Amino acid sequence: MNSKFALVAASLFALVTAPAAIAGSQQEKMKTCNAEAKTKALKGDERKAFMKECLSTKGENAKGAPKAQQEKMKSCNAEAKTKALKGDERKQFMSNCLSN
């Protein structure tokens, strides 16, 4: 009887925690896409189209961010740090770096 109880308890736990994990990854994806849209200064229909594509599940890694864009962001951040860029100068550099 103990093994049946453990199985039921484990199943209930999985059902309760799975939606939270999905919602968390969706929130992270939304944050990433919003930040990227802001960096690219997208507005209106252009932003809407970008967000739709960014939030889709095609070509993504486990965290929900497009792999190529994530690698590009890491690379650009590292280069900006090496150049000790700050403020508007960094923002302009990041915008140019990410759009290439």
N, C-alpha and C positions, 0 to 999 in steps of 0.2 A: 504494500500500500504506500510506503514511503516513496518509492521510485515513481509511482503514478502522480503523487502530489508534487514531487520535484519537477516532473515533466510539465504538468499543468502550470506551475508557478513560473517556470522558465518561458513557456509559451506566452503567458500573460505579460511577462516582463518585456519580451521582444515586441509584442503588439503595442505596448505603451511607449516604449522608447524609440521605435523606428520613426514615427512621424516627427518627433523632436529632432532627430538627426537629419532628416530630409529638410525640415524647415530651417535648421541651422546652416546647412550647406547652401540653400537657396538665398538666405540672407547674406552670406558671404559673397555669393555670386553677384547679388544685387549691388553690394558695396563696391566690389571690384569694377563692375561695369559702369556704375555711376562715377567713380573716380576717373576711369579712363575717358568717359564722355566729357567730363569736366576738363581734364587735361587737354583734350582735343578741341575744347570750346565749341561743342556741337549744340545746335539749337533747333527747335521745331521738328519738322519732318525728318531732317537728317539725324537728329538725336534719337527720334522714335525708331527709325530704321536700324540705327546702330544698336540700340538697347535690345531690340527684338533679336537681332543676330547674336549679340553678346550673351543674352540669357538662354539662347537655345542650347541644346545639349551636344551638338555636333562638335567633334574635335576638342573635347575638354579633358582635363585631368581630373583626378578624384576630388580635388577641392572646388571644382566648378569654374576655374579660370582657364581661358584658352592657353594652351601650353606655350605656343610660340610667342604670344603677347606677354606672358608672364616672364619668359626668358629675356625678352627684349627689355621689359621694365627693370629686371635685375641688372642687366648690362648697362642701361642708361643711368640707373641710380649709382652704380659703382663708378662710372665715368664722371658723373657730376660730383661725387664725393672726392674723387682723385683731384679734380680741378678746383675743389673747395668753393663751389658755387653756392650762392645764397639768394634768397628773395626772388625778385623779378628776373634776375639773370638766370637762376636755376630753373624757374618756371618756363622761360623761353627756351632754354637748352633742352629740357625734358620734352617739351612740345615738339621741337624739331627732331629730336632723337627718336621719339616714339612714332613719328609720322613717316620716317624713312623706311 
